[in-house]
Amino acid sequence: MKLYAMTCGWLTGPMNNFLAGVDGEIRVPVPSFLIDHPNGPVLFDTGLHPHLQTDPRARLGVLASIFGVEFQGGEEVSGRLQAIGVDPARVRYLINSHLHFDHTGGNAEIPNARLVVQRREWEAGNNDDQIRMQFYNPKDYQLGHDVLIVDGEHDLFGDGRVVCVPTYGHTPGHQSLRLRLDQGTVVLSADACYLRRTLEDMHLPAVVDDEDEMRRSLQRLRALRDAGARIVYGHDPEDWATVPQAPMTV
């Protein structure tokens, strides 16, 4: 099994959104990951919607006043996949860590995959009040995919190699992904842990859905790290610089 990391754009926003109480701005990558499993390709998150390459405000609304977008043609998830010889239409599973715009924006480009999402997240993403509170955009994920709803930890192929791990807190049903590669365990934390400092200092962002849940999720990630897993942080530009990019494998 192989893991490919892909950068699907960059966002610049207030540092306080990533580490509460810290001034300034931070420019962060928007990752997507391809897992080449013997039973079929799996995608974890899809980055930004292609419309953000030309008109971010029309797609993001008020969020366009918070985040600056750098996103060029060919950086959309379908372009990244095609660059490494993978047909987006042949992706078998699409796992969304959660339903925010920078993790589901490319879902429409993966038309035939089965969407895998935590029940708590899917219910929030289909609730009008939660859509407003969480700044979800149903146009990113209500696309007619066959949806596999999971509750808690879920072993995708039953072989222990691709396992959804509940890491609630950032949103109601956030999940990370634990991968057992030949060279060891890798955990794709997504927004359960934006930055290395988030984990090392237990320094939460200014805005989260549930602080207690997020702290418990960080403790779970710490335990995985201490057991030898490599944590790939959700939006850490310094850590991302050390992650080999497709066509190289992680």
C-alpha positions in Angstrom: 0.0 0.0 0.0 1.3 3.5 -0.9 0.4 7.0 0.3 0.6 10.1 -1.9 0.4 13.6 -0.5 -1.0 16.4 -2.7 -1.2 20.1 -2.2 -4.6 21.4 -3.4 -4.0 25.2 -2.9 -3.0 27.5 0.0 -4.9 29.6 2.4 -3.8 32.6 4.4 -5.7 33.6 7.5 -5.5 34.9 11.1 -3.1 33.0 13.3 -5.7 33.2 16.0 -7.8 30.8 14.0 -5.1 28.2 14.4 -3.6 29.1 17.8 -5.9 31.0 20.1 -4.5 34.4 21.2 -1.6 34.5 18.8 -1.4 37.6 16.6 -0.5 37.8 12.9 -1.3 35.7 9.9 -0.3 32.2 8.7 -0.1 30.7 5.2 -1.1 27.1 5.3 -1.3 24.2 2.7 -4.6 22.5 1.8 -3.8 18.8 1.7 -5.4 15.8 0.0 -4.1 12.2 0.2 -4.3 9.2 -2.1 -4.0 5.8 -0.6 -3.2 3.2 -3.1 -4.7 0.0 -1.5 -4.7 -3.4 -3.2 -8.5 -3.3 -3.1 -8.8 0.1 -4.8 -7.8 3.7 -4.5 -8.9 5.8 -1.5 -8.9 9.5 -1.3 -8.8 11.4 2.1 -10.2 14.9 1.7 -10.4 16.8 -1.6 -9.1 20.3 -1.0 -10.7 23.4 -2.6 -13.4 23.7 -5.1 -12.1 24.7 -8.6 -14.3 27.8 -8.7 -11.9 29.3 -6.0 -9.3 29.6 -8.7 -11.3 32.4 -10.4 -13.9 33.8 -8.0 -13.4 32.9 -4.3 -16.0 35.3 -3.0 -18.8 33.8 -5.0 -18.1 30.4 -3.5 -17.0 31.3 0.0 -19.2 34.3 0.9 -18.2 35.8 4.2 -15.3 33.4 4.5 -13.6 35.1 1.6 -13.0 38.1 3.9 -11.2 35.8 6.4 -9.1 33.6 4.1 -6.9 34.6 1.2 -6.8 31.9 -1.5 -3.9 30.8 -3.7 -5.1 28.2 -6.0 -4.0 27.6 -9.6 -5.2 25.5 -12.5 -3.9 21.9 -12.1 -3.9 22.1 -8.3 -7.5 20.9 -8.0 -7.7 17.3 -6.8 -8.6 15.9 -10.2 -5.6 17.6 -11.7 -3.3 16.3 -9.0 -4.6 12.7 -9.5 -4.3 12.9 -13.3 -0.7 14.1 -12.9 0.2 10.8 -11.2 -1.9 8.6 -13.7 -5.0 8.1 -11.5 -8.4 8.5 -13.1 -10.6 10.4 -10.6 -13.6 8.4 -11.8 -11.9 5.2 -10.6 -11.4 6.3 -6.9 -13.3 3.7 -4.9 -13.7 5.5 -1.6 -13.7 9.1 -0.6 -13.2 9.7 3.1 -13.9 13.2 4.3 -12.4 14.2 7.6 -15.2 16.7 8.0 -17.4 18.9 5.8 -15.6 22.3 5.7 -14.9 23.9 2.3 -11.2 23.1 2.2 -11.7 19.4 2.8 -14.8 18.8 0.6 -14.3 21.3 -2.2 -13.2 18.7 -4.7 -15.8 16.1 -3.9 -17.6 16.8 -7.2 -14.5 15.8 -9.1 -14.6 12.3 -7.6 -18.0 11.3 -9.0 -18.1 7.5 -8.5 -16.5 7.0 -5.1 -18.4 5.9 -2.0 -18.3 8.8 0.5 -17.2 7.8 4.0 -18.2 10.1 6.8 -18.9 9.9 10.5 -22.6 9.9 11.4 -22.3 12.9 13.7 -20.7 14.9 10.9 -23.2 13.9 8.3 -26.1 14.8 10.6 -24.6 18.2 11.4 -24.0 18.8 7.7 -27.6 18.2 7.0 -29.0 20.3 9.8 -29.8 24.0 9.0 -28.6 25.3 12.3 -25.4 23.4 12.2 -24.8 24.4 8.6 -24.9 28.1 9.7 -22.8 27.5 12.9 -20.1 25.4 11.2 -20.0 27.4 7.9 -20.7 24.3 5.9 -21.6 24.6 2.3 -23.9 21.7 1.3 -23.0 22.3 -2.4 -19.6 20.8 -1.5 -21.0 17.5 -0.3 -24.6 17.0 -1.1 -23.8 15.7 -4.5 -25.5 12.3 -4.7 -22.6 10.1 -3.7 -23.4 6.7 -2.2 -22.7 7.5 1.5 -21.2 5.1 4.0 -22.1 6.4 7.4 -19.8 5.2 10.2 -20.0 5.4 13.9 -16.6 5.7 15.6 -13.6 3.7 14.5 -14.0 2.0 11.2 -11.7 -0.4 9.4 -12.4 0.3 5.7 -11.1 -2.9 4.2 -11.1 -5.1 7.3 -7.3 -5.6 7.2 -6.2 -2.9 9.7 -4.5 -0.8 7.0 -7.0 2.0 6.5 -8.8 2.9 9.7 -11.1 5.9 10.3 -10.4 7.2 13.8 -13.0 9.5 15.5 -11.3 12.8 16.5 -14.3 14.9 17.4 -14.1 18.5 18.6 -13.1 20.6 15.6 -16.5 19.8 14.2 -19.2 17.5 15.7 -18.0 14.4 13.8 -14.4 15.0 12.7 -12.4 12.0 11.9 -8.7 11.3 11.2 -7.2 8.4 9.3 -4.7 5.8 10.6 -2.7 4.0 8.0 -0.5 1.0 8.4 2.1 1.3 5.7 5.0 -1.1 5.2 7.4 1.4 6.8 5.1 2.1 9.8 2.0 3.8 11.0 1.0 7.2 9.7 -1.9 9.2 11.0 -3.5 11.9 8.9 -4.9 14.2 11.6 -6.7 16.7 9.4 -8.1 19.5 11.5 -8.1 17.6 14.7 -4.6 19.0 14.9 -3.8 21.9 12.7 -0.1 22.4 13.7 2.7 20.5 15.6 2.4 23.2 18.3 -1.3 22.3 18.7 -0.3 18.8 19.8 2.9 19.6 21.7 1.4 22.5 23.7 -2.3 21.4 23.7 -2.9 24.9 22.3 -6.3 25.0 20.7 -7.6 27.3 18.0 -9.8 30.2 18.9 -12.9 28.6 17.5 -13.8 24.9 17.8 -17.1 23.1 18.1 -16.3 21.4 21.5 -13.1 22.2 23.4 -13.3 19.1 25.7 -13.8 16.8 22.8 -10.9 18.3 20.9 -8.6 17.9 23.9 -9.6 14.2 24.1 -8.9 13.9 20.4 -5.4 15.5 20.9 -4.7 13.1 23.7 -5.6 10.2 21.4 -3.2 11.6 18.8 -0.5 12.0 21.4 -0.9 8.3 22.4 -0.6 7.3 18.7 2.5 9.5 18.3 4.1 8.1 21.5 3.5 4.6 20.2 5.6 5.4 17.1 3.1 6.7 14.6 4.0 9.6 12.4 1.4 12.4 12.7 0.8 14.4 9.5 -0.7 17.7 10.8 -3.7 19.2 9.1 -2.3 22.6 8.0 1.3 23.0 9.3 3.4 24.7 6.6 6.7 23.7 8.3 5.7 20.1 8.7 4.2 20.0 5.2 7.6 21.0 3.8 9.0 17.6 5.1 6.2 15.5 3.5 7.1 14.1 0.1 4.7 15.3 -2.6 3.2 13.1 -5.3 4.5 11.5 -7.4 6.8 10.5 -4.5 5.3 8.4 -1.8 5.1 9.4 1.9 
